[in-house]
């Protein structure tokens, strides 16, 4: 259900209703968890629109956490 809320927030914001949040609460999500779903979804929407709006190309880029201080590019342990 959390993913459905995130999808509606992303794709059909005008259709989002109080009932959508109440459904999340009913199945056990806390207010903090609902806020986190909202914030993460909103942040990724913002970043993706910013990058797309600037015409940035990410072909061949590695996205995500950078490897630890190591010569091994596959070392992602962050110890």
C-alpha positions as CSV (number, residue, x, y, z in Angstrom):
1,X,0.0,0.0,0.0
2,X,2.9,2.4,0.7
3,X,4.1,2.0,-2.9
4,X,0.5,2.8,-4.1
5,X,0.6,6.0,-2.1
6,X,4.0,7.0,-3.5
7,X,2.8,6.3,-7.1
8,X,-0.3,8.4,-6.6
9,X,1.8,11.2,-5.1
10,X,4.1,11.0,-8.1
11,X,1.7,10.4,-11.0
12,X,-1.8,11.6,-9.8
13,X,-1.3,14.2,-7.1
14,X,-4.7,15.8,-7.8
15,X,-6.4,12.5,-6.9
16,X,-4.6,12.1,-3.5
17,X,-7.2,12.3,-0.7
18,X,-7.1,12.1,3.1
19,X,-8.5,8.6,2.7
20,X,-5.2,7.5,1.1
21,X,-3.4,8.4,4.3
22,X,-6.1,6.9,6.5
23,X,-5.7,3.6,4.6
24,X,-1.9,3.6,5.4
25,X,-2.7,4.2,9.1
26,X,-5.3,1.5,9.1
27,X,-2.8,-1.1,7.9
28,X,-0.3,-0.1,10.5
29,X,1.9,2.7,9.1
30,X,2.8,5.3,11.7
31,X,2.7,9.0,11.0
32,X,6.5,9.1,10.8
33,X,6.6,6.2,8.3
34,X,3.9,8.0,6.2
35,X,6.0,11.2,6.3
36,X,9.1,9.2,5.3
37,X,7.3,7.7,2.3
38,X,6.1,11.2,1.3
39,X,9.6,12.8,1.7
40,X,11.5,10.1,-0.1
41,X,9.0,10.1,-3.0
42,X,8.9,13.8,-3.2
43,X,12.7,14.1,-3.1
44,X,13.2,11.6,-5.9
45,X,10.5,13.4,-7.9
46,X,12.3,16.7,-7.4
47,X,15.7,15.4,-8.3
48,X,14.6,13.5,-11.4
49,X,12.7,16.5,-12.7
50,X,15.7,18.7,-12.0
51,X,18.1,16.4,-13.9
52,X,15.6,15.9,-16.8
53,X,14.8,19.6,-17.0
54,X,18.5,20.4,-17.4
55,X,19.0,17.8,-20.1
56,X,21.6,15.9,-18.0
57,X,22.6,12.6,-19.5
58,X,23.6,9.8,-17.1
59,X,24.5,7.1,-19.6
60,X,27.5,5.2,-18.2
61,X,27.4,6.9,-14.8
62,X,27.4,4.8,-11.7
63,X,24.8,6.2,-9.3
64,X,24.5,5.6,-5.6
65,X,27.0,5.4,-2.8
66,X,30.6,5.8,-3.7
67,X,33.0,3.0,-2.9
68,X,35.0,3.0,0.3
69,X,38.5,4.3,0.5
70,X,40.0,1.4,-1.5
71,X,41.6,0.6,-4.8
72,X,38.9,-2.0,-5.4
73,X,36.0,-0.3,-7.2
74,X,33.7,-3.1,-6.1
75,X,34.3,-2.4,-2.4
76,X,31.1,-0.8,-1.1
77,X,31.4,-1.8,2.5
78,X,31.9,1.7,4.0
79,X,33.5,0.3,7.1
